[in-house]
Amino acid sequence: MAVNDLSSWRAEFPIVDTCTYLVSHSLGAMPRRTATYLQEFAATWSSRGVRAWHEGWWEIGRDTGNLLAPVLGVAPNSISMHQNVTVAQAIVASCFSFDGPRRRIVMSDLEFPSNHYLFEGFRRYGAEIVYVPAPDAMRLDLQQFLDAIDERTALVPLSLVLFKSAAITDARAVIEKAHRVGAHVILDVYQAAGTVPMALAEWKTDFAVGGSVKWLCGGPGAGYLYVRPDLAGRLQPSLVGWAAHASPFDFATGPIRYAASPERFQSGTPNVPSLYSARAGYEIVAEIGVPAIRERSLALTRRIIDRAASAGYRLNTPLDDRERGGSVILDVPDASTVADGLIQRGVIVDYRPGAGIRMAPHFYNTEAEIDHAMDILSELVSGR
Ligand SMILES: Cc1ncc(COP(=O)(O)O)c(C=O)c1O
């Protein structure tokens, strides 16, 4: 078996026997083990009832975050779990005020739309939103982006991998610049976690947010928030609930007395079934190791790129391996219809306006599947 042959993992992902599953940037395949864990949730609820809260459910956010810590390259007990990225970002934003001279939120126009929608809403609290226009739909102009961050900047939300092009951004350079002028970076690692190695603690990342639906194969409802440990104790989120209280079962009213991190960033009751659902994917990604997944991913994305280039398709993804995440975005005439045709023929991909067809192989895909997908694509493009 080749060093990076991870095909034995295919048996753990039932969907790969039914179609050519190339959409892990959107919804990663469900591990077989997830059904066992969800059964365990149901059995616990059914047999233990309310006692389950004190037999693991109350701490499930911290425990689940700890499973994820090695994947993100952060210390244990620094991740809290939330419903999704939007909620996690809102909790971060609620730690800051925007009515003084440092009121700017600087971001690229290539960010995922939720980031725009959420931070736009903070204008009512005094925030000034600065969009840094990208030169094209592929990547940021790094220098222009760095120049936009100054002493007036409070927050810099930035995706580590851009959702439309899969370009990897230079997060370290942005964090360094932000720190030089006293700003904080919220790194959205959703399109990277589980396929691109990262060392968030080493990079001195202030905040990181993401979800589990994509490369982590963890299903919906398991968003996460990492907060730099030396920063966490100083922050006081206003978007909090009783699970963030130091003694939640005192049911004290009035102002909150914050728990230590990561619980101080919690809102209310943990999203227990989603956290059972997320566990299997985290375990598998951590067991294989992101560097091995990355090596495999690059071999497969390169294969797509070579086939696409020789067919003359337009590639809206960086061609240099060092700049590309786990997906390839390619454009062909009438791409939306072609994407539908691929799906009808069992090649599961997606289409994004202004980008094209997104193909995302993961560790459970094979070269033969890439060749099959590209053969069908070529038939559809040539009208056969
Ligand atoms: C980079 C990125 N950020 C955020 C989101 C949305 O996250 P959520 O639905 O968890 O708020 C997505 C979803 O595709 C994404 O790709």
The ligand as an SDF file (V2000), in Angstrom:
LIG
                    3D

 16 16  0  0  0  0  0  0  0  0999 V2000
  -15.8940   29.7440    5.0020 C   0  0  0  0  0  0  0  0  0  0  0  0
  -17.2980   29.5730    5.5170 C   0  0  0  0  0  0  0  0  0  0  0  0
  -17.7020   30.2660    6.5890 N   0  0  0  0  0  0  0  0  0  0  0  0
  -18.9400   30.1570    7.0920 C   0  0  0  0  0  0  0  0  0  0  0  0
  -19.8690   29.3370    6.5080 C   0  0  0  0  0  0  0  0  0  0  0  0
  -21.2490   29.2590    7.0980 C   0  0  0  0  0  0  0  0  0  0  0  0
  -21.1880   28.7340    8.3500 O   0  0  0  0  0  0  0  0  0  0  0  0
  -22.4700   28.5100    9.2890 P   0  0  0  0  0  0  0  0  0  0  0  0
  -23.5750   28.0080    8.4160 O   0  0  0  0  0  0  0  0  0  0  0  0
  -21.9900   27.4780   10.2640 O   0  0  0  0  0  0  0  0  0  0  0  0
  -22.7930   29.8010    9.9480 O   0  0  0  0  0  0  0  0  0  0  0  0
  -19.4920   28.5740    5.4070 C   0  0  0  0  0  0  0  0  0  0  0  0
  -20.4700   27.6410    4.8210 C   0  0  0  0  0  0  0  0  0  0  0  0
  -20.3750   27.1390    3.7540 O   0  0  0  0  0  0  0  0  0  0  0  0
  -18.1920   28.7070    4.8780 C   0  0  0  0  0  0  0  0  0  0  0  0
  -17.7870   28.0420    3.7930 O   0  0  0  0  0  0  0  0  0  0  0  0
  1  2  1  0
  2  3  1  0
  2 15  2  0
  3  4  2  0
  4  5  1  0
  5  6  1  0
  5 12  2  0
  6  7  1  0
  7  8  1  0
  8  9  2  0
  8 10  1  0
  8 11  1  0
 12 13  1  0
 12 15  1  0
 13 14  2  0
 15 16  1  0
M  END
$$$$
